[in-house]
Amino acid sequence: MKILRRDYGILLFALTASAVGTAQIQPAQVQISNGPISMRVLSQGPDDTETQLQIICLFRSDPANTLHGSLIKMNEKLRGLFDRIRKPTLFRGELGETLLITPKPATIPAKKLLIIGLGDSQTFTLERMELVGSIAYREANRVGAAHPFFAPTLLDGGVDRYTTGQTSEQVVRGFLRAAAAEKILKQANDSAGASIQDLTYLAGPQFVASTRQGIENAIAAMQGK
């Protein structure tokens, strides 16, 4: 009987340690629920997300616009796909250009990957991200992704002259603008698109607070109109 108790104690300790370890590796997230669409900021890389649709951005396909951070990881997991498609004769990465990918099994967890072009990195301005936000909403709506994930990937694209809060504010402004237009279409029965229920905005651990503030600023601006 003592042996059974000892074994049970060891098993209980192992299960507890496993549960604690699992809790520790869960990505941090902050819920933002005061907007017309539920949103959250999640501290996770776009190469690791399990989602219907992961959205990222890429600058113009030019040798000067190298990949960094999570974009390198995603390219590796996609077996060099970015290297093969980022060419002027293929995906140019011009502002507003889109490419929808269905990743192969055992590459990245996302079922679909949407790339939105940002254009030239040297002349990049934040106003472009407002357009990107509207494209993100409409493309997610078009493919029926009710729970899209978005990562601006500006830093991973080599542009660091704006704060993550400034970026998220512009993205969400565009996202909510497109959502408002879609609401009018649905009220008039002129849209067959699936309703987007929420948005998950990805940010690095050190950028969660700034990203949240930018999103809240965009929501406040929309509600003030």
C-alpha positions as CSV (number, residue, x, y, z in Angstrom):
1,M,0.0,0.0,0.0
2,K,2.9,2.4,0.8
3,I,4.3,1.7,-2.6
4,L,1.0,2.6,-4.3
5,R,0.9,5.9,-2.3
6,R,4.5,6.7,-3.2
7,D,3.8,6.0,-6.9
8,Y,0.6,8.0,-6.8
9,G,2.5,10.9,-5.3
10,I,5.1,10.8,-8.0
11,L,2.4,10.7,-10.7
12,L,0.6,13.6,-9.1
13,F,3.8,15.6,-8.9
14,A,4.5,14.8,-12.6
15,L,1.1,15.9,-13.7
16,T,1.2,19.1,-11.6
17,A,4.6,20.0,-13.0
18,S,3.4,19.3,-16.5
19,A,0.3,21.5,-16.0
20,V,2.5,24.3,-14.6
21,G,4.9,24.0,-17.5
22,T,2.0,24.2,-20.0
23,A,0.6,27.3,-18.3
24,Q,4.0,29.0,-18.4
25,I,4.4,28.6,-22.1
26,Q,1.0,29.9,-23.0
27,P,1.4,33.2,-25.0
28,A,0.4,36.3,-23.1
29,Q,-2.8,38.0,-24.4
30,V,-4.8,41.1,-23.6
31,Q,-8.5,41.2,-24.4
32,I,-10.0,44.4,-25.9
33,S,-13.8,44.2,-25.8
34,N,-15.1,47.8,-26.0
35,G,-15.1,48.0,-29.8
36,P,-17.7,47.0,-32.4
37,I,-15.7,43.8,-33.0
38,S,-14.0,41.9,-30.2
39,M,-10.2,42.1,-30.4
40,R,-7.2,40.8,-28.5
41,V,-3.5,41.3,-28.6
42,L,-1.6,38.0,-28.5
43,S,2.1,37.7,-27.9
44,Q,2.9,35.0,-30.5
45,G,4.8,34.8,-33.8
46,P,2.7,34.4,-37.0
47,D,4.7,31.2,-37.8
48,D,3.2,29.5,-34.7
49,T,-0.5,30.4,-34.8
50,E,-3.3,27.9,-35.1
51,T,-5.9,29.8,-37.0
52,Q,-8.2,29.8,-40.0
53,L,-6.4,32.7,-41.5
54,Q,-3.0,34.3,-40.6
55,I,-2.4,37.6,-42.3
56,I,1.1,39.1,-42.7
57,C,2.7,41.9,-44.7
58,L,5.7,42.0,-47.0
59,F,7.5,45.0,-48.5
60,R,8.3,45.2,-52.2
61,S,10.1,42.1,-53.6
62,D,13.5,43.6,-53.8
63,P,16.9,42.3,-52.6
64,A,17.2,45.4,-50.4
65,N,14.1,44.4,-48.4
66,T,15.5,41.4,-46.5
67,L,13.5,39.3,-44.0
68,H,14.1,39.3,-40.3
69,G,12.7,37.6,-37.2
70,S,9.4,35.8,-37.6
71,L,9.5,36.2,-41.4
72,I,12.7,34.2,-41.5
73,K,11.2,31.5,-39.3
74,M,8.0,31.4,-41.4
75,N,10.1,31.1,-44.6
76,E,12.1,28.3,-43.1
77,K,8.9,26.4,-42.0
78,L,7.4,27.0,-45.5
79,R,10.6,25.4,-47.0
80,G,11.8,28.6,-48.7
81,L,8.5,29.6,-50.3
82,F,9.1,33.3,-49.7
83,D,12.4,33.1,-51.5
84,R,10.7,31.5,-54.5
85,I,7.7,33.9,-54.8
86,R,9.3,37.2,-53.8
87,K,10.3,38.2,-57.3
88,P,9.2,41.2,-59.6
89,T,7.9,38.6,-62.1
90,L,5.8,36.8,-59.4
91,F,4.7,38.4,-56.2
92,R,5.9,42.0,-56.4
93,G,4.8,43.1,-52.9
94,E,3.3,46.3,-54.3
95,L,0.9,48.2,-51.9
96,G,-2.4,46.4,-51.7
97,E,-1.2,43.4,-53.7
98,T,-2.4,40.1,-52.0
99,L,-1.5,36.5,-52.2
100,L,-3.5,33.7,-50.5
101,I,-1.5,30.5,-49.6
102,T,-2.7,27.2,-48.4
103,P,0.3,25.9,-46.4
104,K,1.2,22.2,-46.7
105,P,0.9,20.0,-43.6
106,A,3.8,20.0,-41.2
107,T,4.8,23.6,-42.2
108,I,2.9,26.3,-40.3
109,P,-0.3,25.6,-38.3
110,A,-2.4,28.3,-40.0
111,K,-4.9,26.8,-42.5
112,K,-4.6,29.8,-44.8
113,L,-1.9,32.5,-45.1
114,L,-2.7,35.9,-46.6
115,I,0.1,38.2,-47.6
116,I,-0.5,41.9,-48.2
117,G,2.0,43.9,-50.0
118,L,3.3,47.2,-48.5
119,G,5.2,48.6,-51.4
120,D,8.6,50.3,-51.1
121,S,10.1,50.3,-47.6
122,Q,12.1,53.5,-48.1
123,T,9.0,55.6,-48.9
124,F,6.7,53.7,-46.5
125,T,4.3,55.8,-44.4
126,L,1.9,54.8,-41.7
127,E,-1.1,55.8,-43.8
128,R,-0.5,52.6,-45.8
129,M,-1.4,50.5,-42.8
130,E,-4.9,52.0,-42.8
131,L,-5.4,50.6,-46.3
132,V,-3.9,47.3,-45.2
133,G,-6.4,47.1,-42.3
134,S,-9.3,47.5,-44.7
135,I,-7.9,44.9,-47.0
136,A,-7.3,42.5,-44.1
137,Y,-11.0,42.8,-43.2
138,R,-12.4,42.4,-46.7
139,E,-10.1,39.4,-47.6
140,A,-10.9,37.6,-44.3
141,N,-14.6,38.2,-45.0
142,R,-14.2,37.0,-48.6
143,V,-12.6,33.7,-47.6
144,G,-15.0,33.2,-44.7
145,A,-12.5,33.5,-41.9
146,A,-14.5,34.5,-38.8
147,H,-11.5,34.6,-36.5
148,P,-8.5,36.1,-38.5
149,F,-5.1,36.7,-37.0
150,F,-3.0,39.7,-38.1
151,A,0.7,40.5,-37.8
152,P,2.0,43.8,-39.4
153,T,5.5,42.4,-39.6
154,L,7.0,45.8,-40.2
155,L,9.9,45.3,-37.8
156,D,10.5,41.9,-39.4
157,G,10.5,43.6,-42.7
158,G,13.2,46.0,-41.6
159,V,11.2,49.2,-40.8
160,D,11.4,50.4,-37.2
161,R,10.7,54.1,-37.4
162,Y,7.2,53.8,-36.0
163,T,5.9,52.5,-32.7
164,T,3.8,49.4,-32.7
165,G,1.0,51.5,-31.2
166,Q,1.1,53.9,-34.2
167,T,0.9,50.9,-36.5
168,S,-1.9,49.1,-34.7
169,E,-4.0,52.3,-34.6
170,Q,-3.8,52.7,-38.4
171,V,-4.5,49.0,-39.0
172,V,-7.5,48.9,-36.8
173,R,-8.8,52.2,-38.2
174,G,-8.9,50.5,-41.6
175,F,-10.3,47.3,-40.3
176,L,-13.2,49.0,-38.5
177,R,-13.8,51.2,-41.6
178,A,-14.2,48.1,-43.7
179,A,-16.4,46.5,-41.0
180,A,-18.7,49.6,-40.9
181,A,-19.1,49.4,-44.7
182,E,-19.9,45.7,-44.6
183,K,-22.5,46.3,-41.9
184,I,-24.4,48.7,-44.2
185,L,-24.2,46.1,-47.0
186,K,-25.6,43.4,-44.8
187,Q,-28.4,45.7,-43.6
188,A,-29.4,46.2,-47.2
189,N,-29.0,42.5,-48.0
190,D,-26.3,43.3,-50.5
191,S,-23.6,41.1,-49.0
192,A,-23.2,37.4,-48.7
193,G,-19.9,37.5,-46.8
194,A,-19.5,35.7,-43.5
195,S,-19.5,37.9,-40.4
196,I,-16.1,38.4,-38.8
197,Q,-16.5,37.7,-35.1
198,D,-13.1,38.9,-33.7
199,L,-9.6,39.9,-34.6
200,T,-6.4,38.7,-33.0
201,Y,-3.5,41.2,-33.4
202,L,0.0,39.7,-32.9
203,A,2.7,41.6,-31.1
204,G,6.1,40.8,-29.4
205,P,6.0,40.6,-25.6
206,Q,7.6,44.0,-25.2
207,F,5.1,45.6,-27.6
208,V,1.8,44.3,-26.2
209,A,1.0,47.4,-24.1
210,S,1.8,49.8,-27.0
211,T,-0.2,47.7,-29.5
212,R,-3.2,47.7,-27.1
213,Q,-3.1,51.4,-26.7
214,G,-3.1,51.9,-30.5
215,I,-6.1,49.7,-30.9
216,E,-8.0,51.5,-28.2
217,N,-7.2,54.8,-29.8
218,A,-8.6,53.6,-33.1
219,I,-11.8,52.3,-31.4
220,A,-12.2,55.6,-29.6
221,A,-11.8,57.5,-32.8
222,M,-14.4,55.4,-34.6
223,Q,-16.9,55.7,-31.7
224,G,-16.4,59.5,-31.6
225,K,-17.6,59.9,-35.2
